[in-house]
Amino acid sequence: MKIKWSEKYNTIAAYSIIVISISMGAYMIMSQFNGFKGMLGQLMSVFTPITVGFVLAYLLNFILKKYVKLLESKTKLSKGKVKFIGIVLTYLSVIIAILLFMNFIFPQFIASIIGLATDIPKYIEELSKFVTDITEKFSISDHYKDLILSNWKKATDNLLTYVTGLLPQIATFTSAIFTSITNLVLGVIISVYVLIDQEKLKGLAKKIINATTTSSVKDRIYVLVHRFDTIFGDYLGGQMLDAGIVGLLNLAVMLIFNIPYAFLIWFIVTVTNIIPFFGPLLGLIPSFFIVFFVSAKKAILYLILSIIIQQIDGNIIGPRILGRSLGISPLWILFSLLVFGNLLGFIGLLIGVPLFALLYSIVKDIIEARLKQKGLPLDTEDYI
């Protein structure tokens, strides 16, 4: 008996098999999630040096471009020699910066953390005495006095527990850095080869795209890659430079006014200022309390100086460095920080805003293309 195959039913059967396969795969992943997560972690660890290498190459390429542009304007060397010298100068700059940090900043940073962890119990004892004196001075009733003192004791106990575990955490963090030194070294080596062969790698990527996609898809991919490079390059480079300047300004005023734990606070402020929107506040709050443990007057002075620096940054430094806006409102910036921060942690706070801006621009293009097909206006104001 000859079976007559229908193209319609063949299509339905193919889609059914695909849906069933995907459903079974999803069920197996969800039912064995921990095992799948472990396997994925092992797989990702294999590619860690490669990922580190490409990320380093992408970031260092900004410095390389500056050196290449300078050498091309000042010398008449060939393009190959200019690039080679530029790469050497780029890595020399990074090595010098690391050596300066390790020799002058890192010891002060570690000393500040150890000193803070050692002295906090003494500061807490002094503050507890201050709280007790205040409750007695203002003749607070026994009920409220006991309530204040019991809550204060709970807060200090929690703080002491955290501080007790701080030094082991520092040791674990330092050990993790040295453990991952192999990945870092391999990543640096890979980044050198990526920078040397970046034109060939770009050409290979274009070759694959041209071979596997249609002309319209190819053009769209090129547009998106260029947009990605523009958004991430301008944002991350500008944000890090801005955070570095704000951190140095904070360090300078703290050293001038003899504010304690200057290098520890400089590190906190520099890292948190990379995060947009509420990053400065995330750095200000712990820094204020660190200084407050030592001196309330200096804490207030630091608060005033920090607010002044943030105003200078927000009105003068930031706009000049960051240049044009990402094209999204503060509401979407906050939304992207909350979502990607929860999903990816600190890395999500760093890349969440430019990643959301990229996704936002793609969705905007799709919606505006559909509106054009229907002959409808593109401006949002027309729909209000």
BAPANU-356499 format. One record per residue (C-alpha): residue in one letter; x, y, z. Coordinates in Angstrom, 1 decimal, m for minus. Layout:
BEGIN
ZAKOL,res,c1,c2,c3
ZAKOL,A,X,Y,Z
...
***
This chain:
BEGIN
ZAKOL,res,c1,c2,c3
ZAKOL,M,0.0,0.0,0.0
ZAKOL,K,1.5,3.3,m1.1
ZAKOL,I,1.3,6.1,1.5
ZAKOL,K,0.5,9.6,0.1
ZAKOL,W,2.5,12.1,2.0
ZAKOL,S,0.9,15.6,2.2
ZAKOL,E,3.2,18.6,2.4
ZAKOL,K,0.9,20.2,4.9
ZAKOL,Y,1.0,17.2,7.3
ZAKOL,N,4.7,16.9,6.9
ZAKOL,T,5.1,20.5,8.1
ZAKOL,I,2.8,19.9,11.0
ZAKOL,A,4.7,16.7,12.0
ZAKOL,A,8.1,18.5,11.8
ZAKOL,Y,6.8,21.4,14.0
ZAKOL,S,5.3,18.9,16.4
ZAKOL,I,8.7,17.0,16.7
ZAKOL,I,10.5,20.2,17.3
ZAKOL,V,8.1,21.4,20.0
ZAKOL,I,8.1,18.0,21.7
ZAKOL,S,12.0,17.9,21.6
ZAKOL,I,12.3,21.4,23.0
ZAKOL,S,9.7,20.6,25.8
ZAKOL,M,11.5,17.4,26.7
ZAKOL,G,14.9,19.2,26.8
ZAKOL,A,13.4,22.0,29.0
ZAKOL,Y,11.9,19.5,31.4
ZAKOL,M,15.2,17.6,31.7
ZAKOL,I,17.1,20.8,32.3
ZAKOL,M,14.6,22.0,35.0
ZAKOL,S,14.4,18.6,36.7
ZAKOL,Q,18.2,18.4,36.8
ZAKOL,F,18.8,22.1,37.2
ZAKOL,N,21.7,21.8,39.7
ZAKOL,G,23.5,19.2,37.6
ZAKOL,F,22.9,21.2,34.4
ZAKOL,K,24.1,24.4,36.2
ZAKOL,G,27.3,22.5,37.3
ZAKOL,M,28.0,21.3,33.7
ZAKOL,L,27.4,24.8,32.3
ZAKOL,G,29.8,26.2,34.9
ZAKOL,Q,32.5,23.7,34.0
ZAKOL,L,32.0,24.5,30.3
ZAKOL,M,32.2,28.2,31.0
ZAKOL,S,35.3,27.8,33.0
ZAKOL,V,37.0,26.2,30.0
ZAKOL,F,36.3,29.4,28.0
ZAKOL,T,37.2,31.8,30.8
ZAKOL,P,40.7,32.7,29.5
ZAKOL,I,39.2,33.3,26.0
ZAKOL,T,36.4,35.4,27.4
ZAKOL,V,38.9,37.4,29.6
ZAKOL,G,41.2,37.8,26.5
ZAKOL,F,38.5,39.2,24.3
ZAKOL,V,37.1,41.5,27.0
ZAKOL,L,40.7,42.8,27.7
ZAKOL,A,41.3,43.3,24.0
ZAKOL,Y,38.0,45.2,23.6
ZAKOL,L,38.9,47.5,26.5
ZAKOL,L,42.6,48.0,25.6
ZAKOL,N,41.7,48.7,22.0
ZAKOL,F,40.5,52.2,23.1
ZAKOL,I,44.0,53.0,24.4
ZAKOL,L,45.6,51.4,21.3
ZAKOL,K,43.5,53.6,19.0
ZAKOL,K,44.8,56.7,20.9
ZAKOL,Y,48.5,55.6,20.5
ZAKOL,V,48.0,54.7,16.8
ZAKOL,K,46.4,58.0,16.1
ZAKOL,L,49.2,59.9,17.9
ZAKOL,L,52.0,57.9,16.1
ZAKOL,E,50.4,58.3,12.7
ZAKOL,S,50.3,62.1,13.2
ZAKOL,K,53.9,62.4,14.6
ZAKOL,T,55.8,59.8,12.6
ZAKOL,K,56.0,58.4,9.0
ZAKOL,L,56.2,54.8,10.0
ZAKOL,S,54.4,52.1,8.1
ZAKOL,K,51.0,51.0,9.3
ZAKOL,G,52.3,47.6,10.6
ZAKOL,K,55.1,49.3,12.6
ZAKOL,V,52.7,51.9,14.0
ZAKOL,K,50.3,49.2,15.2
ZAKOL,F,53.2,47.1,16.7
ZAKOL,I,54.5,50.1,18.6
ZAKOL,G,51.0,51.1,19.7
ZAKOL,I,50.4,47.6,21.1
ZAKOL,V,53.7,47.7,23.0
ZAKOL,L,52.9,51.2,24.4
ZAKOL,T,49.4,50.0,25.4
ZAKOL,Y,50.6,47.1,27.4
ZAKOL,L,53.5,49.1,28.9
ZAKOL,S,50.9,51.7,30.1
ZAKOL,V,48.8,49.0,31.7
ZAKOL,I,51.8,47.4,33.4
ZAKOL,I,53.1,50.7,34.7
ZAKOL,A,49.6,51.5,36.1
ZAKOL,I,49.3,48.1,37.8
ZAKOL,L,52.8,48.5,39.3
ZAKOL,L,52.0,51.9,40.6
ZAKOL,F,48.8,50.7,42.1
ZAKOL,M,50.4,47.7,43.7
ZAKOL,N,53.3,49.7,45.2
ZAKOL,F,51.5,52.8,46.4
ZAKOL,I,47.7,52.2,46.6
ZAKOL,F,47.2,48.5,47.3
ZAKOL,P,49.2,48.4,50.6
ZAKOL,Q,47.3,51.5,51.9
ZAKOL,F,44.0,50.0,50.8
ZAKOL,I,44.7,46.7,52.7
ZAKOL,A,46.0,48.6,55.7
ZAKOL,S,42.8,50.7,55.8
ZAKOL,I,40.6,47.6,55.8
ZAKOL,I,42.6,45.8,58.5
ZAKOL,G,42.8,49.0,60.6
ZAKOL,L,39.0,49.5,60.2
ZAKOL,A,38.3,45.9,61.1
ZAKOL,T,40.6,46.1,64.2
ZAKOL,D,39.3,49.4,65.5
ZAKOL,I,35.5,49.0,64.9
ZAKOL,P,34.9,47.3,68.2
ZAKOL,K,36.5,50.2,70.0
ZAKOL,Y,34.4,52.7,68.0
ZAKOL,I,31.2,50.7,68.7
ZAKOL,E,32.0,50.8,72.4
ZAKOL,E,32.4,54.6,72.3
ZAKOL,L,29.2,55.0,70.3
ZAKOL,S,27.3,52.7,72.8
ZAKOL,K,28.5,54.9,75.6
ZAKOL,F,27.4,58.0,73.7
ZAKOL,V,23.9,56.5,73.1
ZAKOL,T,23.6,55.6,76.8
ZAKOL,D,24.6,59.1,77.8
ZAKOL,I,22.1,60.6,75.4
ZAKOL,T,19.2,58.5,76.8
ZAKOL,E,20.1,59.5,80.4
ZAKOL,K,20.7,63.2,79.6
ZAKOL,F,17.2,63.6,78.0
ZAKOL,S,15.5,61.6,80.8
ZAKOL,I,13.9,59.2,78.4
ZAKOL,S,11.4,56.8,80.1
ZAKOL,D,12.7,53.3,81.0
ZAKOL,H,10.4,51.6,78.4
ZAKOL,Y,11.8,53.7,75.5
ZAKOL,K,15.3,53.6,76.9
ZAKOL,D,15.3,49.8,77.1
ZAKOL,L,13.9,49.7,73.6
ZAKOL,I,16.6,52.0,72.2
ZAKOL,L,19.4,50.2,74.0
ZAKOL,S,18.2,46.7,73.0
ZAKOL,N,17.9,47.7,69.3
ZAKOL,W,21.3,49.4,69.5
ZAKOL,K,22.8,46.2,71.0
ZAKOL,K,21.3,44.1,68.2
ZAKOL,A,22.7,46.5,65.6
ZAKOL,T,26.2,46.4,67.1
ZAKOL,D,26.1,42.7,67.5
ZAKOL,N,25.3,42.3,63.8
ZAKOL,L,28.0,44.7,62.9
ZAKOL,L,30.6,43.0,65.0
ZAKOL,T,29.6,39.6,63.5
ZAKOL,Y,30.1,41.1,60.0
ZAKOL,V,33.5,42.7,61.0
ZAKOL,T,34.7,39.4,62.5
ZAKOL,G,34.1,37.7,59.2
ZAKOL,L,35.6,40.6,57.2
ZAKOL,L,39.2,39.6,57.5
ZAKOL,P,38.6,35.9,56.4
ZAKOL,Q,36.6,37.3,53.5
ZAKOL,I,39.6,39.5,52.5
ZAKOL,A,41.9,36.5,52.7
ZAKOL,T,39.5,34.4,50.6
ZAKOL,F,39.2,37.2,48.0
ZAKOL,T,43.0,37.6,47.8
ZAKOL,S,43.3,33.8,47.5
ZAKOL,A,40.7,33.8,44.7
ZAKOL,I,42.7,36.5,42.8
ZAKOL,F,45.9,34.4,43.0
ZAKOL,T,44.0,31.2,42.1
ZAKOL,S,42.6,32.9,38.9
ZAKOL,I,46.0,34.3,38.0
ZAKOL,T,46.5,31.6,35.3
ZAKOL,N,43.3,32.6,33.6
ZAKOL,L,44.4,36.2,33.8
ZAKOL,V,47.8,35.5,32.3
ZAKOL,L,46.3,33.4,29.5
ZAKOL,G,43.7,36.1,28.9
ZAKOL,V,46.4,38.8,28.6
ZAKOL,I,48.3,36.6,26.0
ZAKOL,I,45.1,36.0,24.1
ZAKOL,S,44.3,39.7,24.1
ZAKOL,V,47.7,40.4,22.5
ZAKOL,Y,46.9,38.1,19.6
ZAKOL,V,43.4,39.5,19.3
ZAKOL,L,44.7,43.0,19.0
ZAKOL,I,47.4,41.9,16.5
ZAKOL,D,44.9,40.0,14.3
ZAKOL,Q,41.8,42.1,14.9
ZAKOL,E,41.5,43.1,11.2
ZAKOL,K,41.8,39.4,10.2
ZAKOL,L,39.2,38.4,12.8
ZAKOL,K,36.8,41.1,11.6
ZAKOL,G,37.3,40.0,8.0
ZAKOL,L,36.7,36.3,9.0
ZAKOL,A,33.5,37.3,10.8
ZAKOL,K,32.3,39.3,7.8
ZAKOL,K,33.2,36.3,5.5
ZAKOL,I,31.0,34.0,7.6
ZAKOL,I,28.1,36.5,7.8
ZAKOL,N,28.2,37.0,4.0
ZAKOL,A,28.2,33.3,3.4
ZAKOL,T,25.4,32.4,5.8
ZAKOL,T,22.9,35.3,5.5
ZAKOL,T,21.0,37.2,2.9
ZAKOL,S,22.0,40.8,1.9
ZAKOL,S,19.3,42.4,4.1
ZAKOL,V,20.1,40.3,7.2
ZAKOL,K,23.9,41.0,6.6
ZAKOL,D,23.3,44.7,6.5
ZAKOL,R,21.2,44.5,9.7
ZAKOL,I,23.9,42.6,11.5
ZAKOL,Y,26.5,45.2,10.6
ZAKOL,V,24.3,48.0,11.8
ZAKOL,L,23.7,46.2,15.1
ZAKOL,V,27.4,45.4,15.6
ZAKOL,H,28.3,49.0,14.9
ZAKOL,R,25.6,50.2,17.3
ZAKOL,F,26.8,47.8,20.0
ZAKOL,D,30.4,49.0,19.7
ZAKOL,T,29.3,52.7,19.8
ZAKOL,I,26.9,52.3,22.8
ZAKOL,F,29.2,50.1,24.9
ZAKOL,G,32.4,51.8,23.9
ZAKOL,D,31.2,55.3,24.6
ZAKOL,Y,29.4,54.4,27.7
ZAKOL,L,31.8,52.1,29.5
ZAKOL,G,34.9,54.1,28.5
ZAKOL,G,33.3,57.4,29.5
ZAKOL,Q,31.8,56.0,32.7
ZAKOL,M,35.1,54.5,33.9
ZAKOL,L,37.0,57.7,33.1
ZAKOL,D,34.4,59.7,34.9
ZAKOL,A,34.5,57.4,37.9
ZAKOL,G,38.3,57.5,38.0
ZAKOL,I,38.3,61.4,38.0
ZAKOL,V,35.7,61.5,40.8
ZAKOL,G,37.7,59.0,42.8
ZAKOL,L,40.9,61.0,42.5
ZAKOL,L,39.1,64.2,43.5
ZAKOL,N,37.7,62.4,46.6
ZAKOL,L,41.2,61.1,47.4
ZAKOL,A,42.8,64.5,47.0
ZAKOL,V,40.3,66.3,49.3
ZAKOL,M,40.5,63.5,51.9
ZAKOL,L,44.2,63.7,52.0
ZAKOL,I,44.1,67.5,52.2
ZAKOL,F,41.6,67.6,55.1
ZAKOL,N,43.2,64.5,56.8
ZAKOL,I,40.0,62.4,56.6
ZAKOL,P,40.7,58.8,57.8
ZAKOL,Y,40.7,55.7,55.6
ZAKOL,A,41.2,57.8,52.5
ZAKOL,F,42.5,55.0,50.3
ZAKOL,L,39.7,52.6,51.3
ZAKOL,I,37.0,55.3,50.6
ZAKOL,W,38.7,56.2,47.3
ZAKOL,F,38.4,52.6,46.2
ZAKOL,I,34.7,52.4,47.3
ZAKOL,V,33.8,55.7,45.6
ZAKOL,T,35.7,54.8,42.3
ZAKOL,V,34.0,51.4,42.0
ZAKOL,T,30.5,52.6,42.9
ZAKOL,N,30.6,55.7,40.6
ZAKOL,I,30.9,53.4,37.6
ZAKOL,I,27.3,52.5,38.3
ZAKOL,P,25.0,55.2,37.0
ZAKOL,F,22.1,56.9,38.7
ZAKOL,F,22.5,55.7,42.3
ZAKOL,G,26.1,54.6,42.2
ZAKOL,P,27.4,57.8,44.0
ZAKOL,L,24.8,57.2,46.8
ZAKOL,L,25.9,53.6,47.1
ZAKOL,G,29.5,54.8,47.7
ZAKOL,L,28.6,57.8,49.9
ZAKOL,I,26.6,55.9,52.5
ZAKOL,P,29.3,53.3,53.6
ZAKOL,S,32.1,55.9,53.3
ZAKOL,F,30.2,58.3,55.5
ZAKOL,F,29.8,55.7,58.3
ZAKOL,I,33.4,54.6,58.0
ZAKOL,V,34.5,58.1,58.7
ZAKOL,F,31.8,58.6,61.3
ZAKOL,F,33.2,55.7,63.4
ZAKOL,V,36.4,57.8,63.8
ZAKOL,S,35.0,61.4,64.0
ZAKOL,A,31.5,62.7,63.6
ZAKOL,K,32.9,66.2,62.6
ZAKOL,K,35.1,64.8,59.9
ZAKOL,A,32.2,62.6,58.6
ZAKOL,I,30.0,65.7,58.2
ZAKOL,L,33.0,67.5,56.5
ZAKOL,Y,33.4,64.5,54.2
ZAKOL,L,29.7,64.5,53.4
ZAKOL,I,29.8,68.2,52.4
ZAKOL,L,32.9,67.8,50.3
ZAKOL,S,31.5,64.7,48.6
ZAKOL,I,28.2,66.5,47.7
ZAKOL,I,30.3,69.3,46.2
ZAKOL,I,32.3,66.9,44.1
ZAKOL,Q,29.2,65.1,42.9
ZAKOL,Q,27.7,68.5,41.9
ZAKOL,I,30.9,69.3,39.9
ZAKOL,D,30.8,65.9,38.3
ZAKOL,G,27.1,66.0,37.4
ZAKOL,N,27.2,69.5,36.0
ZAKOL,I,30.7,69.8,34.5
ZAKOL,I,32.9,66.7,34.3
ZAKOL,G,30.2,64.1,33.5
ZAKOL,P,28.5,65.9,30.5
ZAKOL,R,31.9,66.6,29.0
ZAKOL,I,33.2,63.1,29.2
ZAKOL,L,30.0,61.1,28.6
ZAKOL,G,28.9,63.3,25.8
ZAKOL,R,25.6,62.4,24.2
ZAKOL,S,22.9,60.6,26.0
ZAKOL,L,22.1,57.0,25.6
ZAKOL,G,18.6,58.0,24.4
ZAKOL,I,16.6,56.4,27.3
ZAKOL,S,14.9,58.1,30.2
ZAKOL,P,16.0,57.9,33.9
ZAKOL,L,13.0,55.5,34.5
ZAKOL,W,14.5,53.0,32.0
ZAKOL,I,18.0,53.5,33.5
ZAKOL,L,16.6,52.6,36.9
ZAKOL,F,14.6,49.7,35.5
ZAKOL,S,17.7,48.3,33.7
ZAKOL,L,19.8,48.5,36.8
ZAKOL,L,17.3,46.7,39.0
ZAKOL,V,16.7,43.9,36.4
ZAKOL,F,20.2,43.2,35.3
ZAKOL,G,21.6,43.9,38.8
ZAKOL,N,19.4,41.0,40.1
ZAKOL,L,20.2,38.8,37.2
ZAKOL,L,24.0,39.3,36.9
ZAKOL,G,25.0,41.0,40.1
ZAKOL,F,27.7,43.6,40.0
ZAKOL,I,28.5,42.9,36.3
ZAKOL,G,24.8,43.5,35.6
ZAKOL,L,25.1,47.0,37.2
ZAKOL,L,28.0,47.8,35.0
ZAKOL,I,26.6,46.6,31.6
ZAKOL,G,22.9,46.8,32.4
ZAKOL,V,22.3,50.3,31.1
ZAKOL,P,24.1,50.0,27.7
ZAKOL,L,22.7,46.5,27.2
ZAKOL,F,19.2,47.8,27.8
ZAKOL,A,19.9,50.8,25.6
ZAKOL,L,20.9,48.4,22.8
ZAKOL,L,17.8,46.2,23.3
ZAKOL,Y,15.6,49.4,23.5
ZAKOL,S,17.0,50.7,20.2
ZAKOL,I,16.3,47.3,18.5
ZAKOL,V,12.7,47.2,19.7
ZAKOL,K,12.3,50.9,18.7
ZAKOL,D,13.5,50.1,15.1
ZAKOL,I,11.0,47.2,14.8
ZAKOL,I,8.1,49.2,16.1
ZAKOL,E,8.9,52.2,13.9
ZAKOL,A,9.2,49.9,10.9
ZAKOL,R,5.8,48.5,11.6
ZAKOL,L,4.3,52.0,12.0
ZAKOL,K,5.8,53.1,8.7
ZAKOL,Q,4.2,50.1,7.0
ZAKOL,K,0.8,51.2,8.4
ZAKOL,G,1.4,54.9,7.5
ZAKOL,L,1.2,55.9,11.2
ZAKOL,P,3.2,58.7,12.9
ZAKOL,L,6.5,57.7,14.6
ZAKOL,D,6.7,60.3,17.4
ZAKOL,T,5.4,59.2,20.8
ZAKOL,E,4.0,62.6,21.4
ZAKOL,D,1.4,62.0,18.7
ZAKOL,Y,m0.1,59.2,20.8
ZAKOL,I,m0.4,61.2,24.0
***
